[in-house]
Amino acid sequence: MSNYSHFLDRPIFKEIGQAADRLGLECYVVGGYVRDRLIERPTKMDLDFVTVGSGIALAKEVRKGFDKKPKLSIFKSFGTAHMNYQGVDLEFVGARKESYKRNSRNPIVEDGTLEDDQNRRDFTINAMAICLNEGRWGELIDPFNGVADLERKLIKTPLSPDKTFDDDPLRMMRAVRFAAQLNYRIDSGTLKSIREHASRLKIVAPERISVELNKIMEVDKPSYGLGLLFTSGLMKEIMPEICALQGVEEVEGHLHKDNFYHTLEVVDNLARTSESLWLRWAALLHDIGKPRTKKFIKPAGWTFRGHEFVGSKMIPKIFKRLHLPTDARMKYVQKMVMMSSRPASLVDDTVTDSAVRRLLFDAGEDVEDLMLLCEADLTTKNERKKRRYLNNFKEVRLKFKEVEERDQIRNFQPPVTGQEIMDHFGIGPSKIIGDIKEALKEAILEGHIPNEKEAALAKMQEVAKELGLRK
């Protein structure tokens, strides 16, 4: 029997083991901590403990031994207890067995043995336990050969995958998430079962799906997990808009690229330069308007005119369906998608400063993110062409810098406020005040006047006169 006592190097393990011994209970650390130590992966600041008996009683006994008593949260209906001790989340649960009703992923829970508890785990690599009792300190319990699956880099269910996924369909998303995070492959039988049970995802709360989806998006190479979602049939249940990107059509010898695989490349490219989850979402969704705008026009060939606008309008529906935030984060994704092609239009030498000012004004503080997205969108395999485009974007950045230093446009507010206009003309809020403010903004963006107060006041008088307003 292998001994892994060297994994129990935190004092908390000894304290919990001693508390279990005092109560005469078997006690084990289980799940992610065991898995991550075995593969020498950084462990998270949360630990899960299973006892054959009352997890709540064990948590209370453990808490007695702490000088500073942490808050203990007890969930009687689930037989669990939680506390945070010195920045580490400690979760206690009694060993249990579970059964499910067909139309719900909420289990019927009964007391059980350690074997029952390990049977209910999602994957073999998460079903291992290390004993904390003094007589068996460090003993590894691995009934499903989880260590071997770690060595094979394999995601596999402990019991029949059909039962595992039928009972709790969220585990299909977790299979893909673990494969993406660990760069493991999914066992063929397990993957086959996911394909057969993909439609069961409908009974899972959207926010639970989104948690797993965001974790897939946050890995170093999101395309692996996204590709698994597609090939397994899960993506069709989550975001059919992404599936609609797949495929190539030919008319009169004209082909367009496969926008699904292009999108995966864009997300990976972006992941190399930014850890921003919402910018990665923008990369995933930047072309979703293309299937709805695709047209073949002679002699030019395929066009997707206006796909950025159409795609940006699709985003609220997707975010609401997945229970993703519909606040400023969603608006940011919309903005990035809407503007995703605009920097490419600025590489021409004939581009005016006005166009540059307008993009800086519209992008505001997000202009650098927009440039990262545009650079990630370069997926051509022609290295010479790619270098030329990247050099063009360097020129765009230089134009930004030059115009910004001179005109201070990014997120600017006209140097004359609405209140100042009202005070000057002795009138209250009205449409004409908004018209004057808009005219000042346009004059600055077009370069007709500098972004300075004196020039703006003079322009204010001119516009007011044209509108028939006099002091």
N, C-alpha and C positions, 0 to 999 in steps of 0.2 A: 504494500500500500504506500503510495507516494505521500510524502509529508511536505507541506508548504508553509511551515511555521514562519519562514523568513518573510512571507507576505503579511504577517500579522505584527508588523513593526511599529504600529501606532499604539500608544498606551490605552486608547479607547477600547481596543479589542480585548485586552486583558481584563479591563473593568467590566465589560459586558459579559465575558465568559465567567468571571467570578460571581456576578449577580445571578447568572443562569444556574451555576452550581449551587448557590445558596437556596434557590427555589426548586432544585432537583429537575431542571428542564434541559432538554437538548437544545443547543443553540448554534446557528451557523450564519456566517456572512455569505451572501449569495449575489448572483447577478453580475452587473457590469463591473464591479470592483474586481471580482475574481477573474473575469475575462480580460480586463485591461492589464492586470498585473502579469497574467500569463503571456501576453503579447508585448509586454514592456511599453504599453501605451500610457500616456499621462492619465491618472485617475481623477475623476470628478470629486467635488467636495460633497458627495452624498453617499451614504452607505445603507444597504438594505440587510436586515437581519430577520431570519426565520427561526421560530422556536416551535418545538412540538409541545403545544400547550397555549397559554394565553400570551399573546404579544403585548397586550396592554399591561398585564401584571409584570412582565419582564421590564418594560419601559419604566414603570413606576419604581421598581427595585433599582434599576440603573441610576435613575435620577436621584435617589436617596444618597448615592455615593458621591455626588458632586457638591463641592463647597458652595459654588454659586448655582442656585437651582434654575435651570432654563425653563422656559414655558413649555408645558407638555400639552399637546393637542391630541385628544382621544376621539376616535371614530368607532363607536360601539357597534354600529350596524355592519361595519366591515372588519371588526376585530383588529384594528390597526391603531398605532400611536406614533406620533412624530414629535421630535424636538430638534433644536439647533444648538449644538454645543461647540463653542469655540470656532464658529464659522463652518462647521460640518453638519449637514443634515443627516439625522439618524432616523430611519424608518423601521418600526418593529411590527411584525405580523405573525400571527399564529399559523402554523402549517395548515393548509386547507385544500380541499378539492372543490372543483367547480363544475356546474352543468349550465347549459344555456337553452333558452327558448329560441325558436327559429327566427322570430321577428325582432330580436333584441340582442345587443352585445353586453347587456348587464347580466352578470352571472348569478346563479343561485349558489351560495357559498355554504359549505359544511366543514367542520373540523376534519383534519386529515393527518396523514403521516408525512414525513419528509418526502417519501416517494410520491405521494399524491401531489405534494406541492411542486416537485420537480416536473411531474407529468404535465402540469398546467402551464409551464413556461413556454415562451414563444419559440425559442430556437435552442439547439443543443449547446451553443456557445454561451448562452445565458442561463443554462440550467445546472451549472456547477455550484457546489457549496463547499466551504471550508469550515470545519468544526472548531468551535471556540471553547468547548469544555476541556477542563484540565486533563482528563484521562485520554482524550483523543485530539489534543491541541494540534492544529495544523493539518488534520487529515482531510484529504480531498475526496468528495463524493461526486463521482462523474458517471452516472448510469447510462448516459447516451453518447459517450465518447466525444465529449465536447473538446477535449484537448486535441484529439486527432483531427477534428474538424477545423480547429484553429490552425493546426499545422498545414492542413489542406486548403486553408482560406476558403471555407465553404459555409454558406448559410443553409441550414437544414432544420426542419421541425423535429422535436423529440418524438412525437407520435405521428399518426397519419396526417399529412398536410391537409387533406380534405376536411378532416374533423377540426384541425387547428384553425383553418381559415373560415370554415362554416360557423364555428363557435364565435370567433372574434375576427371579423373581416379587416379590422385595422391592422392586424398582424401582417397583411399583405403589403401595406405601405411600409411597415417597419422592416420587412425583409429587404425591400429596395433601399430603404434608408441605411440599414447596416451594411449592405453591399457597397453602397456609395461611400459611406464614411470610412470603411475598413479596406476598400478596394478588393472585396471578396466576390466570388461568383455564387450565384444561387443554385443549389442542387437541382438537377434536371426534373426530378419528380416534384419538388417543391414549386418550381417555376411553372410546370404544367398545371399544377393545382391552382396556382394564382390565376392563370389564364381562364380556367374553368369557373372560378368563383369571383372573377372581377366585378360582376354585376352586384355582388353582395355588398360592395362598398356603399351602396345607396343607403344602408341602414346606419351608417356611421355618421356621427355629428360632423358637419363641415369644419368646425374649428379644430377637431382632432386630426382631420386629414391635413389641414393647413400647417399644423405644427410639424408633422412629418415632412411635408413638402418643403417648408422653409429650411429644415435641417439638410435636405438633399441639395437645396440651392446654395447652402453655405459651405459645402465641401470644396476642396481645391479644384476638382474637375467635375462640375455638376452634370456634364453631358452623359456620364456613365449612368447615373441614377435616372436622369430624364429619359434616356434611351430605354432603360429597363421598364420604366412606367409605360412607354409607348408600346414596346414589343409584348409586354404582359397583358395589355388591354386596360390597364388601370388609368392611363392618361385619357382614354376615351370617356371614362366615367367622371374624371375630374375636370378636364379642360378639352372638350372636343374641338375648340378653336385652334389648339396647337396641332392636333391630329390633322386638321384640314389643310395645314401647310404642306403635308407630305405628298410627294408625287411630282412627276415631270410630264408636261404635255408638249406635243410636237404638232405644229401646223406648217405645212409647206416648207419643211426643213428647218423651221425656227423652233428652238428649244428654250425653255426657261429653266433656271436652276431649281433644285429641290429645296424649297424654302424651309422645310423642317430641319434637314441636316445642316443647312446654312445657319439656322437659328441656334442649334446646339454648338456649333463652332463659335458663334458670336458670344454666347454665354461663357464658354471656356476662355475665350480671349479676354473678356471683361474680368473674369475671375482672377486672371493673372495680374491685373493692375488695380483692382479695387475689391475690398471686402464688404462693400455696402450691399446689404441684402436687397434694398429697393432698387438700386441701380442694376443689379442682376435681374430683378423682375422686369425692369424696363428692357433689358437685352432679350429676355425670353419673349416679351410681348411686342417687340418693335415692329414685327412684320405681320401681325395677326390680321391686319386689314387687307392683306394682299389677295386672299381667295375671293373676297367680295368685290375687289376692284380690277381683277385680272381681265384684260381684253387683248385680242389679237387685232392689230391695225396694220394694214398694208401701207407702205412697204417696210415700216419701222419694225414690225414684229410685236412681241409681247410688251404690254405696258401695265403698270399698277398705279396709275395716276390717282393721287389723293389717298393712298393707303395709310399714310401717317395720320391723317385726320380721322378716317374711318376707324382705324385701330384704336386711337385715343378714346373715341366714343364708346368702344366696346368694353373698355377696362372697368368702369363702375359695375356693370352687370357681373363680370367675372369676380371682382372683389366681393360683391355682396353675396354671390352664390357660395363662395368659399369662406365667408365670414372673415375675410382679411380686413384690415383697418380701412375705413372709408374717409379718413381724415386727410391731413396734409401729406401723408405718405402716399396715398392713392393719387392725389393731385400731382405730386412730384413724378410718379410713374407716368401719368397721363402727359405731363409736360415734356418729359424726356422722349416719349414715343412720338408726340406731335412734332417735336423739333428735330427728330433724329436725322433728317436728311439736310437740314439747313446749312450746317457748316460746309458741306461738300460743295455748295453753290458759291462759296466765297473764295475758291482757289483761283478763279479767273483774274487775270491782271486788270481787267476792265471793271471789276467790282468797285462800287463807290464806297466811300467812307460812311455814307448814309446807311447802306445795307449792313455794314459792320456794326454801326451804332445800334441799329434796330435789333440785331441778334443779341448784342451785349445787354440791351435793355430788357428784352424778352426773357433771356436765360438768367439774368441776374447772377446771384451767387452760385448757381448751378452750371455755369458755363464750362467749368473744368470737367464736371461729370459728363456733360454733353459731348465734349471732345473725346473723352475716354470711350464713350459709347460709339461714336463715329469711327474711331480708330479700331475698335473691336469688330466693327461691321466689315472690315476688310478681310475677306476670306479667300481672295484669289490665290491660286496656286502658282501664278506667274510672278516670280520673285522680282523681276524688273518692274513690272506694273505695280506691285505692292510697294516697292521702295519709292516709286514716283508719287503714289498717293500719300504715303507717310510724309514725304518731303513737302507735299502740297499742304498737309495739315500743319506742318511746322511753320509754313508761311502764314497760314491762317492765324496761328497763335501769335506770331509777330505782329500781324495786323491788329489783333485784339489789344496787344500791349501798347502799341503806338497810339491807337485811338483812345484807349482807356486813360493813358497818361495825359493826353491832351484835353479830352472832353469830360472825363470822370462820369461816364454814362451808366455804368453798371448799377442797377437799383436806384438810379437818381430820382429825385423829386424836383420838379421845376422850382427854380430859386424864388419864385413869388407864390405864396400860398393863397388858398381860397379866401382865408380870413383877411389877408392883406388886400386882396382885390375888393372884397366887400367894404372894408374900412375906407379904401381910397375913393370908391364911388358912392359910399353912403347907402348901400342897399343890403338886403338880407339874402339868405340862401335862395338861389334860383337857377334855372337852366342856363342862363347866360353866363353865370360864374363858371359852370362846368365847361361851357363852350370856350371860354377864354383860357382856362387851364389846359384844355386839350390842344388848343392852337399853339400855346407856348411849348408844350411838349413836342408837338410835331415840328415846330420851327427849330428846336434844338436838335432833334433826331435827324432832320434833313440837313442840318449844318447851316441853316439860314442865319442863325444867331449863335454866339457862344453860350455855354452853360454858365452864365454869370448874371448876377442880379440886375446890374445897370441895363444890360442889353434886354433882359426879360421885361423890365419895367417899361422900356421904350416900346417893345413889341406889344405889351399889354395895352398901351394907349392906342396903338395903331389898330389892334383887333377890336377894341371897344368902340372906336370910331366907326369901323366898318359895320359893327352890329347895332349902331345907333345909340350907344350908351355914352353919356357924357357926364363929367364930374359935376 
